[in-house]
Amino acid sequence: MQLLIFSVFAAGAIIFSLIMITNNRSVVSAMSMVGTMFCLAALYVLLDAHLLAALQIIVYAGTIMVLFLFVIMLLNLREKEGVGAVAEHNIFFQFGGILIIGYLFIKVVGAIRESLPSGTVSVGRDFGTVSAVGKVLFTDYLLPFEVASILLLAAVVGAVILARNIKRKDA
Amino acid sequence: MTLNHYLILGAILFSIGVVGVLTRRNAIIIYMSIELMLNAVNLTLIAFSRYLNDLDGHIFALMIMTVAAAEAAVGLAIIISLFRSKESVNVDDFNILKG
């Protein structure tokens, strides 16, 4: 049963991500990315990571996706600008890069297959719940948590400054 | 269901993200591919966390989500300001740092 659920959502994630990188229209890509994120959230539930599954949907399918759609809408790109096109000139380097990544991928999978112990591990009932993760987050990892808030503040300030409409003198 | 299933899925998704970054020229889709790679790493971390019965991986995944949100905000602001100056999001048009 678990394997069936895993197979369905894993196949969904792979298919949606393939649509995402191959489709010519930005909006279709963004929607496929939402599909990938939902499939990954389902897999997190399967891994007993309930809090992270909820956060995945809220942060990715909610926030980041709205941001992407806003930018796509704001820029109002037309098809004829060739935004979907694959670059022609340095195609040699692209295929070289893909070959290297493919080799890396095969090596990683091979190393995983022969090294790791397999089998099921049982976890406690409260593994991955809000209270369990929150207890770890606010005791052992309190400093990283506070640093993350400063990072978010810096990102807000940076985004506002970058996207601000600067009036030029020569314009 | 073993750990290997999740690790292999994470590797596949990461590779798809790398192929997207290398082949597409639309800056927005390159950003989406980067988000996909971050998510593949998240899946790997959570799978390890589950099979080692240790919640530290959840915290790492949480931090990666935070960084991804900050990165998306700043990155899309950069794309907007680049579009303002060049009227394009094709990364081949941006070579102003070339010596």
Interface residues (C-beta under 8 A of the other chain):
Chain A: Q2 L3 F6 A10 A13 I14 S17 L18 M20 I21 S26 S29 A30 M33 T36 M37 L40 L43 Y44 L46 L47 D48 A49 L51 L52 L55 Q56 V59 Y60 T63 I64 L67 F68 V71 I72 L74 L75 L77 E81 G82 V83 G84 A85 V86 A87 Q94 G97 I98 I101 G102 F105 V108 V109 I112 R113 L116 S118 G119 T120 V121 V123 F127 G128 A132 V133 V136 L137 D140 Y141 P144 A148 L151 L152 A154 A155 V156 G158 A159 V160 L162 A163 N165
Chain B: M1 T2 L3 N4 H5 Y6 L7 I8 L9 A11 I12 L13 F14 S15 I16 G17 V18 V19 G20 L22 T23 R24 R25 N26 I28 I29 Y31 M32 S33 E35 L36 N39 N42 L43 I46 A47 S49 R50 Y51 L52 N53 L55 D56 H58 I59 A61 L62 M63 M65 T66 V67 A68 A69 A70 E71 A72 A73 V74 L76 A77 I78 I79 I80 S81 F83 R84 S88 V89 N90 D92
